[in-house]
Amino acid sequence: MILITTAGKVGADAARLIADRGEGVRVLVRDPEKAIASAWSGVEVVAGDLAIQSTVDAAMRGVSSVVLVSPAIPAQELGVVDSAVRAGVQHVVKVTSKASADSPIARRRDQAEIENGLITSGLGYTLLRNNAYMQNFFMSAPSISKESSFGSAAGEGRIGMIDTRDVAAVAAEIALAPASHEGRTYWPTGPESLSFADAAAVLTKVLGRLITFEPLTVEEQTQSMIDAGLPAGLAAMNAHAVGLFAEGDCDYVTDDVPSILGRPARGFERFVTDHVASFS
Ligand SMILES: NC(=O)c1ccc[n+]([C@@H]2O[C@H](COP(=O)([O-])OP(=O)(O)OC[C@H]3O[C@@H](n4cnc5c(N)ncnc54)[C@H](OP(=O)(O)O)[C@@H]3O)[C@@H](O)[C@H]2O)c1
């Protein structure tokens, strides 16, 4: 049995992929009604909350591998790690980012704390230090749809963005057959490193109308995220991370996705093509 700790973008797809392979998979969700409405055949949905240890322990029974993916609150994810140790789990696939204990970005420091707790737990583990998600573009979908433009503090920086469907596929593959990935750290990316001007050109081509990229300052980016409903602290942290794109912080591409999956990673054009309705 494989446990997926949440049913967000990565967790939901990973669960479906594992079920499609005929393997036992369980997903912990806060709202089972929502998950059941998604009608996942072959996926066991259990009600729980990563903030409530007893529900994590209950979900962990009989589990051999865990896909650890969540908003990465250290107390919660380290609670999952402790629970996995007690339950005799063999392997944890940890979905993470550019983790670093001295990063200026709090989430990256938190990810480093979680990674370290997992590494020292004695469990088998694999770290997926993913590049930025293409699905972040959904936050700009309203402005792309209505104004045919999107703003960002990414400047001219290039980013080796990855489609979360590929993150899910990599996590599922490793959870199903962890042996050759034991103790490994991967840096999954898409197949190309694109600036946001490049992304605007792809959107223009696929949507068939001119889409423009408007450079923002980090302060403007923060405000736009607050306007979109993010709490101020989270908006400031996310905008700071986007500002680092401009400095080339995420300008790298690896072959981790093709080498693990045996097929190319999805590119940005494929992502936009598959989600035309969201941007129209
Ligand atoms: N965005 C990026 O560019 C990027 C890049 C690299 C790595 N990452 C990492 O990716 C991870 C996020 O993955 P994702 O994009 O798949 O997440 P997501 O789509 O944002 O979904 C988060 C899920 O977590 C669930 N959740 C939140 N708190 C919970 C709790 N206490 N108990 C149970 N479920 C809970 C939410 O459920 P509800 O429906 O109940 O709220 C939701 O289903 C983070 O670790 C992040 O650092 C992100």
The ligand as an ORCA input file, in Angstrom:
! r2SCAN-3c Opt
* xyz 0 1
  N       4.518     25.826     -6.760
  C       5.738     25.575     -7.152
  O       6.253     26.176     -8.112
  C       6.530     24.510     -6.454
  C       7.802     24.188     -6.956
  C       8.551     23.180     -6.341
  C       8.031     22.525     -5.231
  N       6.784     22.867     -4.758
  C       6.294     22.155     -3.560
  O       5.112     21.422     -3.880
  C       4.395     21.216     -2.664
  C       2.936     21.527     -2.914
  O       2.413     20.522     -3.761
  P       1.089     20.701     -4.624
  O       1.361     21.815     -5.601
  O       0.664     19.390     -5.093
  O       0.072     21.245     -3.536
  P      -1.333     21.962     -3.794
  O      -1.867     21.645     -5.148
  O      -1.168     23.384     -3.349
  O      -2.265     21.186     -2.779
  C      -2.058     21.193     -1.402
  C      -2.947     20.104     -0.848
  O      -2.622     19.939      0.529
  C      -3.820     19.730      1.212
  N      -3.613     20.085      2.615
  C      -3.192     21.263      3.106
  N      -3.086     21.190      4.443
  C      -3.470     19.920      4.792
  C      -3.591     19.225      6.020
  N      -3.319     19.822      7.194
  N      -4.005     17.945      6.003
  C      -4.308     17.324      4.838
  N      -4.214     17.924      3.624
  C      -3.795     19.217      3.618
  C      -4.831     20.624      0.513
  O      -6.104     20.127      0.772
  P      -7.409     21.031      1.005
  O      -8.193     20.875     -0.265
  O      -8.065     20.392      2.178
  O      -6.952     22.435      1.284
  C      -4.433     20.416     -0.945
  O      -5.081     19.283     -1.487
  C       5.041     22.108     -1.605
  O       5.880     21.304     -0.798
  C       5.858     23.072     -2.434
  O       6.987     23.591     -1.741
  C       6.027     23.825     -5.341
*
